[in-house]
Amino acid sequence: MALFGNAHTVDPAQAQQDYARLLGHGEQVHAAFLLIRDTILFTDRRLILVDKQGITGKKVEYHSVPYRSITHFAVETAGTFDLDAELKIWISGSPTPLQKTFTKGVDIYEVQAILTQFVAR
């Protein structure tokens, strides 16, 4: 569960600089979201999930998901008592979805629209 509305959008140009070592030649970040400590990057080629681990967050796992591998996805909007929205992404060959939680600081409809733009190519 995310804490206290700390999720927010990140300037794509800043994310491009911060994660330049992860990006391929000519790859561009189109949108980025910070979720407490984790980050989601939407590039023109793939979805990158940055998962900071441990107490200090110095250990980081990077998931690279080509858009063509996404079989389907779902968004669950926030409710009256449950203020968090969720994004679930199913990847080819995996029965369980990747799941990310967004607080009210991020418009889940915007996240869905960005993902649709790249997956539906």
WODA-V367409 format. One record per residue. N is the residue number from 1. RES is the residue in one small letter. PHI is phi in radians with two decimals (* if undefined). Layout:
[[N,RES,PHI] [N,RES,PHI]]
//
This chain:
[[1,m,*] [2,a,-1.32] [3,l,-1.92] [4,f,0.87] [5,g,1.21] [6,n,-1.40] [7,a,-1.27] [8,h,-2.78] [9,t,-1.34] [10,v,-2.10] [11,d,-1.03] [12,p,-1.00] [13,a,-1.14] [14,q,-1.19] [15,a,-1.11] [16,q,-1.01] [17,q,-1.24] [18,d,-1.09] [19,y,-2.01] [20,a,-0.97] [21,r,-1.16] [22,l,-1.53] [23,l,-1.57] [24,g,-1.34] [25,h,-1.01] [26,g,1.41] [27,e,-1.24] [28,q,-2.09] [29,v,-1.44] [30,h,-1.73] [31,a,-2.76] [32,a,-2.60] [33,f,-2.35] [34,l,-1.78] [35,l,-2.08] [36,i,1.02] [37,r,-1.88] [38,d,-1.47] [39,t,-2.33] [40,i,-2.09] [41,l,-2.00] [42,f,-1.86] [43,t,-1.79] [44,d,-1.29] [45,r,-2.06] [46,r,-2.85] [47,l,-1.79] [48,i,-2.05] [49,l,-1.89] [50,v,-1.81] [51,d,-1.96] [52,k,-1.40] [53,q,-2.16] [54,g,1.35] [55,i,-1.16] [56,t,-1.50] [57,g,1.33] [58,k,-1.34] [59,k,-1.50] [60,v,-2.27] [61,e,-1.94] [62,y,-1.96] [63,h,-1.82] [64,s,-1.97] [65,v,-2.10] [66,p,-1.08] [67,y,-1.00] [68,r,-1.15] [69,s,-1.45] [70,i,-1.41] [71,t,-1.50] [72,h,-2.92] [73,f,-2.56] [74,a,-2.48] [75,v,-2.08] [76,e,-2.13] [77,t,-1.31] [78,a,-1.23] [79,g,-1.97] [80,t,-1.17] [81,f,-1.75] [82,d,-1.69] [83,l,-1.46] [84,d,-1.66] [85,a,-1.85] [86,e,-2.24] [87,l,-2.07] [88,k,-2.10] [89,i,-2.23] [90,w,-1.67] [91,i,-1.96] [92,s,-0.87] [93,g,1.54] [94,s,-2.13] [95,p,-1.31] [96,t,-1.86] [97,p,-1.41] [98,l,-1.29] [99,q,-2.33] [100,k,-2.26] [101,t,-1.86] [102,f,-2.06] [103,t,-1.60] [104,k,-1.12] [105,g,-1.25] [106,v,-2.16] [107,d,-1.40] [108,i,-1.08] [109,y,-1.18] [110,e,-1.16] [111,v,-1.05] [112,q,-1.08] [113,a,-1.14] [114,i,-1.14] [115,l,-1.10] [116,t,-1.03] [117,q,-0.97] [118,f,-1.54] [119,v,-1.28] [120,a,-1.48] [121,r,-1.15]]
//
